[in-house]
Amino acid sequence: MSDKKISEITHRLVHDRSFIMWCLTPTEELNAIWFSRLEEHPEEQLAADQARAILKSVRLNDFSVPVDKSEQLWAGLQITMQKRHAGKRVRLIRYAAACVAVLLLGITGFGFWGESWFSQNQVADTGLIVDSTRTEVTLILDTRETVQVEDNALIAYDSEITVKAKEKERTIVKKVTEDDPEKIVMNTLVVPKGRRSSLLLEDGSKVWVNSGSILHFPSSFEPSQRSIEVEGEIYIEVARKEIPFYVKTKGFVVNVLGTKFNISAYEEEQGNSVVLVEGHVAVETTNNETIQLFPNRKLTIQEGRNEIDEVDVYDYISWKDGLLQFRGETMDNILMRLSRYYNIPIRCKSGIGDRRSSGKLVLFDDIHQVMETFSILYNTEYHFESDTLIIE
């Protein structure tokens, strides 16, 4: 058989939902179907091996599926295949990854001293009015100069400021200088919805900035403390030093020396959160309550109550790797995150938003590829009305 023919069969198999299910969660019925088929068509064995290798290379997690779950999924798959015709095709490996994602989706101290930090250290007034309609990542320097930055680029502050995007690197400020060493001036990084960025601070701390976020930070830190301010969501790995590091939001302040954690403090969301990956942090709220947080714990801060839960921390930081990982999360919450990630309003039909699922979802560049997975998983359709994505 020619290489071209093998490639065509491989392409067909990685789009075949029954074949995908067989590779990921084999059952007796699936084994019978596919072993029989390959026995009848031995010329397809090489293509099947290639297709299995592709699916294995994009598999999104390693947990096994109980037999009863496999049988349930297979039964649902049969009904789906009877009801629905094949949808539009996308690139081979990306579609394979999306199919893998959809199948897995269906399976299921440092204290404070003295008076309150808030009473002594108010969030700084930068004097800037940030344009909320920006569509590109923008760095606003302390000189008020604005610089457009490539999506997902790394901005590095040291003796100079450089922007590293993929294989390109450019210096935007040759030397970072301070006219008055006593005066701490703030820069602002604006990351609009649909964009991401990361920042290497002058002390070596690294910050990943999620969509719809604003980060205020100095070119250099004070000798006695390090401090940044955030509106939105960041994941930060704080360089360990004896100088304390503060992350300020409107609702709380996190104090650390060196650690890794995620902060979600979007103004439009009712609850804000701190998820600790490594180390130890102290969180002070606006009502002067100080909360100690330890690894693999999530602190949710809501008006009137605070809660600490044990969590899988990667569920809350996977966005920095271009994934959404979730467990037992509602469709409403997942779609809210997708809406922010792609900067697209999303509405779904009543009843769909309450459905819960667990798994990982690859955040492709094209939201159509992501929505294909939801269409398969929930047996729904999607379409656009003007600029809004409708799921029904």
FENWOZI-V54970 format. One record per backbone hydrogen bond with DSSP energy under -1.0 kcal/mol. NH is the residue of the N-H (numbers start at 1). CO is the residue of the C=O. Records with the same first field share a line. If there is no record, write none. Layout:
# FENWOZI-V54970
NH: CO / CO
This chain:
# FENWOZI-V54970
6: 2
7: 3
8: 4
9: 5
10: 6
11: 7
12: 8
13: 9
14: 10
16: 13
20: 16
21: 17
22: 18
23: 19
24: 20
25: 21
31: 27
32: 28
33: 29
34: 30
35: 31
36: 32
37: 33
38: 34
39: 35
40: 36
41: 37
44: 41
45: 42
48: 44
49: 45
50: 46
51: 47
52: 48
53: 49
54: 50
55: 51
56: 52
57: 53
58: 54
70: 66
71: 67
72: 68
73: 69
74: 70
75: 71
76: 72
77: 73
78: 74
79: 75
80: 76
81: 77
82: 78
83: 79
84: 80
95: 91
96: 92
97: 93
98: 94
99: 95
100: 96
101: 97
102: 98
103: 99
104: 100
105: 101
106: 102
120: 116
121: 117
134: 131
138: 190
139: 147
140: 188
141: 145
144: 141
147: 139
149: 137
152: 196
153: 150
154: 164
155: 198
156: 162
157: 200
158: 160
161: 173
162: 156
163: 170
164: 154
165: 168
168: 165
170: 163
172: 161
173: 161
176: 159
183: 180
187: 217
188: 140
189: 215
190: 138
191: 213
194: 340
195: 192
197: 209
198: 153
199: 207
200: 155
201: 205
204: 201
206: 237
207: 199
208: 235
209: 197
210: 233
213: 191
214: 231
215: 189
216: 229
217: 187
226: 244
228: 246
229: 216
230: 248
231: 214
232: 265
234: 263
235: 208
236: 261
237: 206
238: 259
241: 257
245: 256
246: 226
247: 254
248: 228
249: 252
253: 284
254: 247
255: 282
256: 245
260: 278
261: 236
262: 275
263: 234
264: 273
265: 232
269: 266
272: 301
273: 264
274: 299
275: 262
276: 297
277: 260
278: 260
281: 293
282: 255
283: 291
284: 253
285: 289
286: 251
288: 285
291: 283
293: 281
296: 276
298: 309
299: 274
300: 307
301: 272
302: 305
305: 302
307: 300
309: 298
311: 296
315: 312
316: 313
318: 314
320: 317
321: 318
322: 319
323: 318
324: 361
326: 359
329: 357
331: 355
332: 353
334: 330
335: 331
336: 332
337: 333
338: 334
339: 335
340: 336
341: 337
342: 338
343: 339
344: 339
347: 389
349: 391
352: 349
355: 352
357: 329
358: 105
359: 326
361: 324
363: 322
364: 362
369: 366
371: 367
372: 368
374: 370
375: 371
376: 372
377: 373
378: 374
383: 390
385: 388
388: 385
389: 345
390: 383
391: 347
392: 381
